[in-house]
Amino acid sequence: MSAGLIQFSDEQSRRDFNRKPTAFTHGLLGTDLFTDAALAEQLERHPAELFDINVFHYDKEGRAKLQTGTKGRRPGDELLGAVKQGKVWIQMRRIQDHYPRLGEVIQQAFSDLGQQVGGLRPIDVTGQLILSAPSASVPYHADPPGVVLFHLRGEKRIWIYPPDETHMPCRAMEQILLEQQTEDLPYRRDMDAAATVIDLKPGMAAAWPLHAPHRIENQGSFNVSLSCDYQTWGSRITNGAHYANGIMRRMGAPVRSAEEISVAARTMLWGASLGLRRLKLIRSRVMSYERTFELGDAAPVASCGLIDPLATG
């Protein structure tokens, strides 16, 4: 067991990494990087173009609709207070580039993780520092890269679903990689029967197989998490195969799922995807979300029975 930033409880949990949903512990809380003062300072200095402020409205079936806003000119301590009091979450993207001390910690954590997990050799790691309110949640979705979620403050529950055709259809991942849809996926509550549920407390981390769908609910407390996307050659080749399959499917060519073919066949498709991307055959349909409120203002209530994200009762 490593004496560094990453600790697995036993040999089996270490072996399960990237094969099954896995929880382990980390040492990131041994820094002063996530205090209120440090977070407020980073909220002020983080570039506006890498700053997301989001609210998810939910209907009675748990289906989500996204509403986005701006931070305006509010100082960092007010932004932090608004998150703690509301139902919004703030994401500071590419945090490793704009919070250098945290970037060094991320690098060390993945170095420690790579020493313990055979074959884990990321070629790219990107961090998102996420601040979310006590009642905030993230809807059912799947990420194209691998993900490690380091939990830092508060408590949250994560449901992780199998990356199979029932829960994560290959055609949906093809559409995500072709930028024909967002990462959000259709969700029904009866899907929860197949989920692995992990309750995250400060100092815990979670990881799951590539493309495994998941959703998250905070458990009544202000939350801070560091979500790290990582790419390996394996994930890059798999995603390239999905991209090429998506193009060929649109052209009416016969397609076998990227999950069903050999590594050699996936690699050939990945090579084809490099040329297909340069041709720009498909125009992205994933548009930037319109900013509809400024943080601290009363966000408008959406129609169709959706819940007011800033309601307090």
N, C-alpha and C positions, 0 to 999 in steps of 0.2 A: 504494500500500500504506500503510495507516494506521500512524502512529507511536505509537498507543495500546496498549491491552491485547490487541488481536486482530490476528493476522497470518495471511494466507493465502499459501500458497507460490506460487500463480500465479493468473492471471485465471480459468482454468477451474474451479479448486477453489472460488473465490469464487462463481462462477455456479451451481455444483452445490449450494450450500447449500439445504437443504430440498427438493431435487429428487432427489438421490442421497445415499447415505452419504458423508460428507465429514469429513476430518481437517484440522485447522489448529492453530496454536499460540496461546498466550495468555501474558500477563504477570503472572498472579496470584501467581506464586512470588516476585515482587519485593517481597512484603510479609513480615511476621513472623507471619502469622495461622495458620500451619499447623505450627508447631513442636510438639514433644511438650508443652512447658509450656503453650502456648496451647490446644492440644486438651484437655489435662487440665482446665484451668480452665473451658472451655466445657462439657465433660461434666458437671461439677459443677453448673453454674448453669442448664443448659437445662431447661425445664419438663418434668416427668415425663409429662404428657399428650401431649407432642410428641416423645417418646423411644421409638424402636423398637429392640429387641434381637432379632435373628432368627437362626435356624439353618435351613438347607435340607438335608434328608436326600435322597439320590439313590439310585434303584435302578440296576440294570445298564444300563437303556436311557436313563438320563439324566432320567427323570421325577422331579419334585421333590415333597416334602411339607414344609410349613412348620411349624416349632416356634418359639414365641416365649417370651421371658422378661422378667425385670425386672432393673434394675441394683441393687436393694436400697439399702443405705446406704453402699456402697463409695465411697471418694474417687476423684476423677478420674484420678489416676495409676494406681490399681489397675484401674479400668475399662479404661484404655488398655492396660495390661499384659495384661489378660485377652483383649482382641481380638488382640493381637500373638501370643499363645501358642495360641489356640484356632482354631475354624473359624466363628466368629460374625461377623456384621456389625451395626454400630450405625448407625442413621439418626437424625439430629437434624432434624426437620421444621421448616419455616418459619424457617430459620436467619437469614434477613434481618431478622426481627423481634426476634431475641434475641442477635444478634452484630452490633451496629450497624456496626462498622468493616467487617465482611465485607459487610453490606448495601450499603454505599456502593460497594464494589468491584464487586459484582454489577451495580449500577445503571450504573456506568461501563463495564463490559464489554459490556452490552447496548446502551448508547449507541454505543460504538465499532462493535459488530457491525451495528447498524442503519445506520450511515453507509456501511458497505461492501456490505451486502446489500440490493439494491433491493426495496422492498415489505415489509421486515421492520419492523413497527411493533407490538410487543407491547403489549397493553392490561393485561396482568398477568404478573408473573414471580414464581415461588416457588422458593426454594432449599432443598435437602436436603443437609446435610453428612454424608458416608458414610465410616465407618471400617470396614475389613474385613481379616480375617486372611489370612495367606499362601495358604491353600488354600480360601478362601471363593469362592463363585460365586453368580450370580443366574440363576434359570431362565428359560426361554423365555416372553416375555410382551410385551404391547403397552401403551403408555401413551396415554390419550385426548388429552392436550395435546402440543404440541411439546416437544422436549427438547434441551438442550445439556449435554453432560457434560464438565466441566473436570477433567482429571486432575492430581493434585498430588503424590502420593508413591507409590512402588512401581511395579509394572508389571501391566497387565491386558490381556486379549484380549477383544474384543467381536465377536460375530457378528451382523450386521444382515441381515435377510431382506426380500424384497419385500413391500410391503403389498397383496398380491393375494389373490384368493379361495382360493388354495391354502394360503397361509401366514397370512393374516389375514382370515378370512371376515367379511363384513359383519354376518352374524347374530351372530357372536361379539362384535363391537364394540357392536352394539345391546344385547346382554345385559350387557356391561360398564357401559355408560352407564345402563342401567336398574337397575344394582346387583343383577343376578341372578346374577352370577359375578364372581370376582376378575379381575385383569388377566393371570393366568397362563393359558397356552394349551396345548393338546395338542402334544406334540413328538415327532418321530422323528429319529434321527440322519441318515437319508438326506436330510433337509431342508437339511443343511449345504452340499450341492452348489450351492444357489442363493444362499448367503450371501456378503456382502462381509465380509472379516475385517480388523480394524484392531487393531494392537498399540499400546496407549497407554503412553507414558512420561511422566514428570513434565514439565509444560509444554505437553502436547498436549491438544487437545479434539476431541470428535466430535459430529456432529449427523446426523440422518437424516430422511427424509420422515415426515410425519404418519402415525401408526398403524403404522409399520414395526415388526414384531416383532424382538426382539433377546434375546440372552443373553450373560452375561459370566463369565469365569473369571480369577481372579487367578493370576499366574505365579510363585508361590513367595515373594512378598514382602508385607509389610504395606502396605496401600493406603489412601490418602485421596483422595476424589473429591468434587466439588461438582456435584450434579445439579440443573439448573435447568429446571423446567417453565414453559412460557410459552404464553399464549393470544393469538392474533390474532383479528380479526373473522372471518377466513377459517376458522380452526380452530373457533371458537365456532359459526359457522353450520353447518359440516359436522357437528360433534358434535350440534347440535340436530336436524339432519335425521336422523341415526342414531337419536336418542332417539324422535322422532315415528314413524319407520318401525317401531321396535321395538314401540311401542304399537299401531300399526295392524295389524302382523303378528299380534299376539296377538288382535286382534279379528276376524281373518280377512279383512281388507281387502287388495286387491292392492297390492304394494309393489315399487318399483324401487329398486335400490341407490342410496345417496347419492352414490356415485362415478360413477354413470352418467347422472345428470340435470344439467340446467343450473344455473348459479349462481343464477338467478332462482328455479328450483324449490326448490333447497336453502334459499334464504332464506325462502321461504314456509313450508317445513317447520319451519325454525328458529322462525319466529314462532308456529306452531302448538304447538311444544314448550314455549314459555313458559307457555301456558295449561294444557297437559297436565300440566306439573310441578306447578302450583298445585292441580290436582285430586287429586293423590296417588293415582292409580289403581293403582299398583304398589307393594307393600311391599318394601323392601330385603331381600334374602336374604344380603347380605354382612355377616356378624356380626363383631364384634371377636374376635380370636383369644384363646383362653384362655392366660394366662401360666403356663407349665408348669415353668419353672426360674428360678433366680436366677443372674445372671452370676457365674461362678467356681465354681459347683457342678457336679457331674457330671450332665449332662443325660441323661435316660433314653433308652435305645436303643429306637427304634421297631421295630415288628414288620415282617413281610413282607420281610426281607432288607435293610432300609435300614441305612445306615452310621451308626455312632456319631459325632456331630459333634465330640466332644471327644477322640476317640481320638488317640493320638500315634504310633502305629506304622504 
